[in-house]
């Protein structure tokens, strides 16, 4: 593991000093106090990550109670819709203008509740209750800082992360990144989603259509056709996913 940069050293020190009393609100405050810059994240940048993985993801530091990760976002990169495993407190600081979408799962309906651009330098609170999606809709790459913590020890705090696969209506569990098109081996199916709000599905279909441009012509056709059929059926109210 690489040596921590000054900003990340400050952050680790603040977390470890206050670790027994950290809440979601406190985590965001500690990130702000650490005064981290984009330069502090550069050693973990991964601008050459495989395009099919959606974004770059590198672990900078971890204990059995918290993890610090650095994500790299090239233009067009998107995560899948996901939560955060065992995370009870955490924060994300962005070093670019980040597309951020927040979802609600009532058990009866799954819907997009907030769509926003997180401005450069802003800090967002994170815990397991947050179901969200991030992406780069700008023309320049950037990095984001992610802290995930729990009050009880875990081998991996972000293990047990759920991916909400709107295009299939399935819920998957992964120990790794929140990527699209994970196999059953990479992310086993653990459940089915509740009814997906129509506008939410259409919004996600637009993201996926653009994302599939990363694939070969044959793969694009293979992935887009089923999605188009689902989109047509949902818009015409022929089915409920």
Beta strands, then each sheet from edge to edge (+ up, - down):
strand 1: 56-62
strand 2: 66-73
strand 3: 81-82
strand 4: 89-95
strand 5: 98-105
strand 6: 109-118
strand 7: 123-126
strand 8: 131-135
strand 9: 142-149
strand 10: 161-165
strand 11: 170-174
strand 12: 189-192
strand 13: 195-196
sheet 1: 1+ 2- 9+ 4- 7+
sheet 2: 3+ 10- 11+ 12-
sheet 3: 8+ 5- 6+ 13+
end
